[in-house]
Amino acid sequence: MNVRDFDSLGSSMDIREFDSTTVAKTPSYFPTVEEFLHAAKYMPTLCVDFVIMSCKDDRVYLGDRGIPPCIGWSFIGGRRYAYETLAISVRRILQNEMGLLHANYLCRFISCSEVQWDSRHDVVWTYVMYMPQDDIENTILSIPEYRNPKLVAYEPTMEFHPYHAAVLKQLLV
């Protein structure tokens, strides 16, 4: 599958198709920031992560996150908002985190994990995204989300959250 194939996954419901049986009938229903943060304390947040892998040599590349919930070496990703289809959240995350507007990279689903961070509880869909080496080297990660604007190749000495370590162990066997 490639990034464009996310359109065919999950719900095909367009945001304009919501009716009275759905959570978000109109934009005025969306919670305030305070309501969202309060609810996030008690409910898992749905997230999508991408393990960036080089097409050239199968090396894994990571970002050095500068903000919670996962400060340090991390996959590229973010939360999926309630009104988003999987395709919409993938596009938004790749654009916001990596500046990719029209990505068409090969992706492979590898896991769905429940992750308990210090500050919140997530359910994370994790994909490997295969990128040409030149694209990896030219990618600029968003700041201040990431402390270093460049993707960095995985090294065994890097320290990770147990979720990242488990996914990498599965991939790098």
C-alpha positions as CSV (number, residue, x, y, z in Angstrom):
1,M,0.0,0.0,0.0
2,N,1.2,3.5,-0.5
3,V,0.2,6.7,1.3
4,R,-2.6,7.4,-1.1
5,D,-4.2,4.0,-0.3
6,F,-5.2,5.3,3.2
7,D,-8.2,6.7,1.5
8,S,-9.6,3.2,1.1
9,L,-9.1,2.2,4.7
10,G,-11.4,2.7,7.6
11,S,-14.5,4.8,7.2
12,S,-15.3,6.4,3.9
13,M,-17.7,8.8,5.6
14,D,-17.1,12.4,4.7
15,I,-17.3,14.9,7.5
16,R,-20.3,16.5,5.8
17,E,-22.2,13.1,6.1
18,F,-22.5,13.2,9.9
19,D,-26.0,12.9,11.2
20,S,-27.7,13.0,14.6
21,T,-26.4,9.5,15.5
22,T,-22.8,10.6,15.2
23,V,-20.6,12.5,17.7
24,A,-20.0,15.6,15.6
25,K,-23.1,16.8,13.7
26,T,-21.8,20.4,13.3
27,P,-18.5,22.2,13.8
28,S,-20.1,24.0,16.8
29,Y,-20.2,20.6,18.6
30,F,-16.5,20.2,18.7
31,P,-15.1,20.4,22.2
32,T,-13.2,23.4,23.5
33,V,-9.5,22.9,24.2
34,E,-10.3,22.6,27.9
35,E,-13.0,19.9,27.3
36,F,-10.7,18.0,25.0
37,L,-7.8,18.0,27.5
38,H,-10.1,16.9,30.3
39,A,-11.5,14.0,28.2
40,A,-8.0,13.0,27.1
41,K,-7.1,12.3,30.7
42,Y,-9.7,9.5,30.8
43,M,-9.8,8.1,27.3
44,P,-7.2,6.7,25.0
45,T,-6.0,9.0,22.2
46,L,-6.0,7.4,18.8
47,C,-2.6,8.0,17.1
48,V,-0.8,7.1,13.8
49,D,3.0,6.6,13.9
50,F,5.4,6.1,11.0
51,V,8.7,4.2,11.2
52,I,10.7,5.8,8.5
53,M,12.8,3.2,6.6
54,S,15.2,3.8,3.8
55,C,14.4,2.0,0.5
56,K,18.2,1.9,-0.1
57,D,19.4,-0.1,2.9
58,D,16.5,-0.7,5.2
59,R,17.9,1.6,7.9
60,V,15.4,3.0,10.3
61,Y,15.2,6.8,10.9
62,L,13.8,8.6,13.9
63,G,13.0,12.1,15.1
64,D,14.3,13.6,18.3
65,R,11.0,14.9,19.9
66,G,11.2,17.9,22.1
67,I,7.6,17.8,23.6
68,P,5.6,15.3,25.6
69,P,4.3,12.7,25.7
70,C,7.5,11.2,24.2
71,I,10.5,13.4,24.6
72,G,13.6,11.8,22.9
73,W,14.0,9.4,20.0
74,S,10.6,8.6,18.5
75,F,8.8,7.6,15.4
76,I,7.1,10.3,13.3
77,G,3.4,10.6,14.2
78,G,0.5,12.2,15.9
79,R,-3.0,11.9,17.2
80,R,-6.1,11.2,15.0
81,Y,-8.8,13.7,15.7
82,A,-12.4,12.6,16.2
83,Y,-13.7,14.1,12.9
84,E,-10.8,12.7,10.8
85,T,-10.8,9.6,8.6
86,L,-7.5,7.7,8.7
87,A,-6.6,9.2,5.3
88,I,-7.1,12.7,6.5
89,S,-5.1,12.2,9.7
90,V,-2.3,10.6,7.8
91,R,-2.1,13.5,5.4
92,R,-2.2,16.1,8.2
93,I,0.4,14.3,10.3
94,L,2.8,13.9,7.3
95,Q,2.4,17.5,6.3
96,N,2.7,18.9,9.8
97,E,5.5,16.7,11.1
98,M,7.6,16.3,7.9
99,G,6.4,18.9,5.4
100,L,5.1,16.2,3.0
101,L,2.3,17.6,1.0
102,H,1.8,14.9,-1.7
103,A,3.5,11.9,-0.3
104,N,3.3,8.7,-2.3
105,Y,5.5,6.4,-0.4
106,L,5.0,2.6,0.1
107,C,3.6,1.9,3.6
108,R,3.1,-1.3,5.5
109,F,1.0,-1.7,8.7
110,I,3.0,-3.4,11.4
111,S,1.1,-3.1,14.7
112,C,-1.7,-1.6,16.8
113,S,-0.4,-1.0,20.3
114,E,-1.8,0.3,23.5
115,V,0.7,2.7,25.0
116,Q,0.8,4.2,28.5
117,W,2.9,7.4,28.6
118,D,3.5,9.3,31.7
119,S,0.9,11.9,30.8
120,R,-1.7,10.0,28.7
121,H,-2.9,6.7,27.3
122,D,-2.8,6.1,23.5
123,V,-3.8,3.4,21.0
124,V,-1.2,3.7,18.2
125,W,-1.5,2.3,14.7
126,T,2.1,1.9,13.5
127,Y,3.2,1.8,9.8
128,V,6.6,1.4,8.2
129,M,7.0,4.1,5.5
130,Y,9.7,3.4,2.9
131,M,11.4,6.5,1.6
132,P,14.2,7.1,-0.9
133,Q,17.5,8.1,0.9
134,D,17.5,11.5,-0.8
135,D,14.0,12.3,0.5
136,I,15.0,11.2,4.0
137,E,18.1,13.5,3.9
138,N,16.0,16.4,2.6
139,T,13.2,16.1,5.1
140,I,12.9,18.9,7.6
141,L,11.0,18.0,10.8
142,S,8.7,20.6,12.4
143,I,10.2,22.7,15.2
144,P,9.6,22.9,18.2
145,E,8.0,19.5,17.9
146,Y,11.4,18.1,17.2
147,R,14.7,19.3,18.8
148,N,16.6,18.4,15.7
149,P,15.1,19.2,12.3
150,K,16.7,16.2,10.6
151,L,15.8,12.5,10.7
152,V,18.6,10.5,12.4
153,A,19.5,6.9,11.6
154,Y,18.8,4.3,14.4
155,E,21.7,3.3,16.5
156,P,21.6,0.5,19.1
157,T,22.8,2.9,21.8
158,M,19.7,5.1,21.5
159,E,17.3,5.0,24.4
160,F,13.5,4.6,23.8
161,H,10.2,4.2,25.4
162,P,9.3,0.5,25.7
163,Y,6.7,0.9,22.9
164,H,9.4,2.1,20.4
165,A,11.8,-0.6,21.6
166,A,9.2,-3.3,21.0
167,V,8.3,-2.1,17.5
168,L,12.0,-1.8,16.6
169,K,12.8,-5.3,17.9
170,Q,10.0,-6.6,15.7
171,L,11.3,-4.8,12.7
172,L,15.0,-5.3,13.1
173,V,15.0,-9.0,13.7
